[in-house]
Amino acid sequence: MKKILSKYNDSKIFQLDAFGAFVSIILLSILFVFEEYFGMPKKILSIFIGIASMFFIYSAIIHFVKPLRWSTYLKIIAILNIFYCAFTIYHVYLHFENLTLYGQLYFAGEVLVIILLSIYELKMATKTTNR
């Protein structure tokens, strides 16, 4: 995983973050259409899609603008991603009885990937700030 992430040094990490948010939008849209196979209510999925869309726009803008103090923006998106994971875990807990195995696996995987990326982003932003 480090080898893959090493391609995304400095502000290029926002490209990866935007791509991840875009993938989330697509996958969550699939969950929305096939709600009965995953078990998360459409109302909650709509909120998740909205959040992922905002994160996509944020990361894409930062990627293209390339601000000088990009590490500050990286900390912001990393922290927002962690809050998104907490929000997701909360809703998985609230709707656990309704979630199918597919839904449980999807959300467990999504949270795991986002948390790992957020930790990497925070380390990268801190390392850059301390130079």
Long-range contacts (C-beta under 8 A, 24 or more apart in sequence): 1-116, 5-120, 9-124, 10-70, 10-128, 11-62, 11-63, 11-66, 11-67, 11-70, 11-74, 12-63, 13-74, 13-121, 13-124, 14-59, 14-60, 14-62, 14-63, 14-70, 14-73, 14-74, 14-77, 15-59, 15-63, 16-117, 17-55, 17-59, 17-77, 17-81, 17-117, 17-121, 18-55, 18-56, 18-59, 18-60, 18-63, 20-113, 20-114, 20-117, 21-52, 21-53, 21-55, 21-56, 21-59, 22-56, 24-48, 24-52, 24-55, 24-110, 25-49, 25-52, 25-53, 25-56, 27-106, 27-110, 28-52, 31-103, 31-106, 37-100, 37-102, 37-103, 38-99, 38-100, 38-102, 38-103, 38-106, 39-95, 39-98, 39-99, 39-100, 39-103, 40-91, 40-92, 40-95, 40-98, 40-99, 40-103, 40-107, 41-95, 41-98, 44-91, 44-95, 48-88, 51-84, 51-87, 52-84, 55-80, 55-81, 55-84, 70-128, 71-124, 71-125, 71-126, 71-128, 71-129, 72-125, 72-129, 74-121, 74-122, 74-124, 74-125, 74-128, 75-121, 75-122, 75-125, 75-126, 77-121, 78-117, 78-118, 78-119, 78-121, 78-122, 78-125, 79-118, 79-122, 81-114, 81-115, 81-117, 81-118, 81-121, 82-114, 82-115, 82-118, 84-114, 85-111, 85-114, 85-115, 85-118
